[in-house]
Amino acid sequence: MNVHESGLATLAHVRQAVRRLADSHGLPTPVRGRLVLSVSQVARPLLARGTGLGLRATRVPATGADEDGTGELVVTLTTDAPAPGTPTDRGALPLPAQRGGDGETVWRLPLPGPAAPPTAGGGEDDGDEAATEAEMRALLAEIDDLTASHQRLTDELAETNSGVLALYVQLEERDEQLRRAHGQMLRELEDALRPAPPHVPGVELAVHYAPADTDAPTGGDLYDWFTLPDGTVHITVVDALGHGVRSTRSALNVTHAVRTLALEGHHPKNIVERVSEILRGIDPQLMATLLLARLNPATGELLLANGSHPPALLVRADGRSEYLEVPGRGIGFPMPGSEEVLPARLGPGDLLVLYTDGLTESRRDPLEGERRLAASARQHATAAITDIPEAIAGDMHTRILHRDDTLALAVRLTREEKQR
């Protein structure tokens, strides 16, 4: 069915013509309203130039369709005096259009079904008003549907986001639980590996250990202390290269080897070298520093052997302090062993501090760290022995530039023992 109207001289005539052809071809009211707006926008500047307009509608059936009315409706706005161009942007219209020949503007619209019989248009006043109202209602209903759909999508998205957030929180909580459980398990393992201070009359012993990573509280800093058959106290401090379980295993190998040799009666000067020889075949990659101390509780006599480890700190009861330097090279180093054994003597109230480099190198300056350690040890030397290692570590770690495992041991002769 083709419809053609010509001689459209006013915008009202154009709108009425558009509505008549839209109704005759069964276009939905919202589509009709968009078409009226689009044709009016193109027609307005042309009418202002005095150009006469016409409107043509042609049904194009779908390929292979019978009489079901499907296909498209081609609506063409024609002019009786083609202008060289039109200022209207056809792609920005409510229903985008294409440019045809001789200044024509063409709309291609899908057909909803069989064409309806033509309906007579109303008068220029009441017809326009009623049609515009119907189109407005249809467009508003369409907007309401879109708004409702948008709100549903917003609600669904919010619900989905809420579910994802809840799942994320649950995963975070589960991850935190696993981290705590893992840390607790490793701390229990660490406690099992680190022996409690032996009970030795006349000697007070205490220790503080802190891992570099609280989520993996095992490391290469380890110690061992026990009483030899002759009553002397043997102390081993080890710092194996690396962090985590592997370095803990290396440190355990060292402390076990040292304990075996010490109980067999080996002198401290020879133990570092012998341990390096023994472990070379067991763990050829192992590198560790260690410090050995032998203390006679009855006399206060002290022997120190060292393999590349930070020196022991001795704080006298009168407040004087000194580092007990012993040259030597650690396990896995070239020519390992303690070059000598340093003898010293502890008096009543004297404090001996053994430690790993995580205590003095937290600010990346070992010499500055040793000065601060001596000052801290002097300040806390008379405190309860169980409080001293942690108090010293607290002073040393007020600012940490280099995080490492930290070990601090405190050894003190009691005044009562020496007075007897």
N, C-alpha and C positions, 0 to 999 in steps of 0.2 A: 504494500500500500504506500503510495507516494502522496505527500501533502505539500502544497506550495502556496504560500501567501506572499503577495507583493504590495508595494505602495505603503509600507509601514513608515509613517512620517513622525510619529511621536514614540516616546519611551513606553507610554501606556499601551499603545498598539503593539509594540514589540512584545511586551510581557504577556498580553492576552494571546497573541499568536503562539508564543512558546507554550503557554499552558494548554491551548487547544490541541496542539500536536502531541504534547506529552500525554494528555489524557486519552487522545485517540489511539495511542500506541501502548497504553497501560503502564507508563512509567510510574514507579512508586513516588509518593509525595516528596520524600526527602531528596530524591534525584531530581524531581521536577523543580524543587526550590533552588537547588544548586545550579541547574541549567538556566533558570530565569535570571539568577544573579550573574552568571557568566556571560550570557548573551547581552544582558543590560550593560555590563561593563565594557564590552566591545562596541555596542551600539551607541553609547552615550557620546563619545567624541566624534563619531561619524555623523550623527544627527546634528551635532553642534555646527558641523561644516555644511549643513544643508543637504547631505547625501541621502537619497532615498534608499530604503532597505527592503529586502525580501527575506523570506525564511522558507527553507525547503527541507523536508524530511523524507528519507528513503529507507525502507526496510531491506536489509541484506540478510537472507536466510543463511543459517549455518550450513556448512558443506555436508551434504548427505542427509539433511533434515527433511522431514515430510512437512506436514501442515501443523507442526506443533508450535510454530511461532518463534522458535528460538533463533538466535542470530544476533545481529546488531542493528541499531538505528543510527543512521548517519544524518546529523542535523547540520545544515549549512546556512550561514548568514551571508546573503549576497548584497551587493551594492550596485546602484545604477550608474554611479560615476566612480570607478575605482580610484582610490587615493594611492599615492606612492608608498604609503606605509601607515601604520597605526601605532600610537604610543602604548597601546595595551600589551602587556607581557602575557601572551597566551598560555605559557607554562605555569603562570602563577594564579590562574583563575580558579574559582572553587571547583569547576570541572575543566581541567586542562584541555586546550584545543590545539589544532594544527592550522597552519596557513595553507589555503587553497589557491587556485588560480584566480586572476582578476580581482584580487583583494578579498576573496572569500575567506571565511573562518569556519572550520569544520570540527564538529564534535562527534566522536564515535562512542556510542553507549550500548552496553549489552541489553538485549531484550529479555524481559521476564517471562514472556509467554505469548499466546495469541493476541492479536490486536483487538482492542475494544472498539465498539462503534463510536464515531465522533460525537462529542457532546457540545451542545451550544454554550458559548461563553456568556457570562453575565455582562451587565453594563460596565461602562468604564469605571464607575465608582464602586458599586456594591460588589461586582465580580472581583475586581482587584483586591478589595479589602478582605473578602471572605477567603480568596485563594491564598493571599499573603498570610492570613491567620492560620490557615491549614498547614501551609508550608512551615511557618514558624513553630507550630505545635509539633510537626513531624521532626524538624531539626532539633527542637528541644528534647523530644523523646530520644532521639539518637544520641544527643549529648549526655542525657541522663543515663542511657545504657552504657555509653563509654565510661562515664564517671563511675557507675556502679562496677563495671568490669575492672577499671583501674583500682578502685578501692579493694575489690576482691583480691586482685593481684598483690596490692600492697599488704593486705592482711596475710595472704599466703606467704609472701616474702618475709614479713615480720615473724610469722610463726616458724618458717624455715630457719631464719636467722637465729631465733630464740633456741630452736632445737640444736642448731650447729654450735651456738655459744654454750649451751648446756653440755653438749658432748665434749666441747673443747675444755670446759671447766672440769668435767669428769676425768678426761684424759690427763689434764694437768694434776689433778688430785691423785690419780692413780700413779702417775709418774713420780710425784713427790713421795707417795707411800713406798714405791719401789726403791727410790733413792734412800729414804730413811732406813728401810729394811736392809738394803745392801750395806749402807754405812754401819748400821748396828751389827750386822753379821761380821763385817771386817773389823770393827772395834773389838768385838768379842774375840776374834781370832788374834788381833793385835795384843789384847790383854793376856791371852793364853801364851803368846810367844814371849812376852816381856816378864821376866821373873820378878816376884815381889822382893823387897829388900830382905836380905838374910838377917836373922837376929844374932847380933854379935855384941856381947857385953863391952861397954866402953866406946862403942862406935855408933854414930847416928848416920843413917843413910836415907836419901829421898831422891825422887826422880820426877821430871816433867817431860812429856813428849807431846808434840803437836805436828800433825801432818801438813804438808803444803796444800793439799786438797782435802777438804773435809768430807767430800763424797767418796774418796778413796784413801782411807786413813791408814794404809800400810805404806811403808817406804823403806829406804835403805839405811835409815838411822836406827841402830839397835845397840843394846848393851847386854851385859851379863855380869853377874856378881855372885860369888860363892866363897865358902870357907875351905881352905886347903887343909889337909890332915895335920899340918903343924900349927894350925890356928890362925894363920895369916889370911887376910881377906884379899881375894883377887877380883879386880874389876877390869872389864873389857868394854871399850866404846868403839863402835864401828860406824863408818859412813860409806856405804856401797854406792857406786855410781848409778844414777837413775832414780826413778820413782816407781811406785806401785808394787805389785806382787813379785815381779821378777827381781827387783832390787832387794826386796825382803828375803827372798830365797838366798840370794848371794850373801846378804849380811848374816843369815842363819848359818850358812856353810862356814863363814869365818868364825862366828862365836863358838860353834860346836867344835871346830878344829882347835881353836885356842883352848877351850875347856879341856879337851882330851889331852893336849900336850902339857897343860899346866898340872893336871892331876897325875900325869906320868912323871912329873918332877923336872920338866925342862925349865931352864932359867929364862926370865923375861927377855934377855938380850937375844936369845936364839929363836924365840917363838915366832916373831914376825916373818923371818926368813923361812922357817920350816913350814908355816901355814901357806905361804906363797908357793912353795914347792909342792905341797900336798894338793892344793886346789888347782894347780895349773892343768893337771890332767882331767879334773872333774868339771871345771868351768873355765876354759881358757880365755873367755872374754871378760872375766871378772876383774874389776878394778875397785879397790877400797882403801880407805885410810883407816888406821886404828891406833888406839892409845891403850897401853896396858899399865895398870897400877897395882902394886903389891903393898899392903899396909899391915904392919905388925901392931895389933891393938895394945899389946902390953908395953911396947917401947915407943910407939909412934914412928918407927922407922918406915920410910916410904921408898920404893923403887919404881921408876918410870921408864918405860920403853915406848918408842914412837915410830910409826910408819906413815909419814907425811900428814899427820893429824894436827889440828890446832893444839897449842900447848895447854897444859893444865894451869889453872889459876889458884894460887895459894894466898889466902887472906889470914894474916896473923891475928891473934886475939887482941893485940894492941892497935890494930887498924892498919898496919903496913900490909902491902900486897905486892906480889911478884908473879910473873909468868915463868913456869918451869920448862925451859926450852930443851928439847932433846932432838938432835938431828937423826933422820932416817927416811926411808922410802917405803911406800905402801905396797900392798899386794897388787900384782899386775904391773907394777912400775919396773923400770930397769934397775937391776941390782937391788932387789927389795931387802929390807931388814933395818933394824935399829942400830945405828952406828955405835951407840953406847947405852949404858943404863945410868940414869941420873938418880943419885941418892938424895934424899931430903928427910926431914924429921918434922912430924906434926906434934905440936904441944896441945895442952888442954885448951879447948875453945877455938883452936885453929880450924879454918874452913877450907876444904879443897873442892874446887868446882871443875868438873869435867864436862865437855860439851861438844857439839858438832857445829860446823861453820854456819848453819842456818841461824844460829843465835847472834853471831858477830857480823855477818855479811848481809843482813837484811837491808842495809842502806848502801850496799855496794862498796863500802870502804872498810876493809878488814882492820886496819890500824885504828881508825876512829871507833870501830866496834869494840876492839879490845880495851880502849880507854873507857868507853861507857860501861863495859862489862865489869871492869875493875871497880869503878865507882858504885855501880849497883850492888855488887857483891859485898863491898865494905858497908854499904848502908843496911843491908839485910843480914849481915853475918851473925847477929845475936838473936834473930827471930827463931821461932820454932822450926826445926829442920824440915818438917813436911811442907812449910810455907815458902821456904827459900827458893827452890827451883822455879816455881810458878811466878813468884814475885819478880825474880830476875828476868824471866822471859817477858813478863808484862812491861818492864822498863825498857827492854831491848826492842820491843815490837810496837812502840807507840806510832811509828811510821815505817811502813814496809815498802821498799822499792824493789826488792828481789825476794820473792816468796820461795821458801825451801823448807824441807822437813827440819824440825828443831828438837834437839835433845839436850837436856841439862841435868846433871847429877850433882848432888851435894853430899859431901862426906865431912863429918866433924867428930873429933874426939871429945868425949864428955869430960868435964873438969873432975867429976867424982872419981872416975877410973884412975886418973893420973894422981890424985891425992892419996889413994890407998897405997 
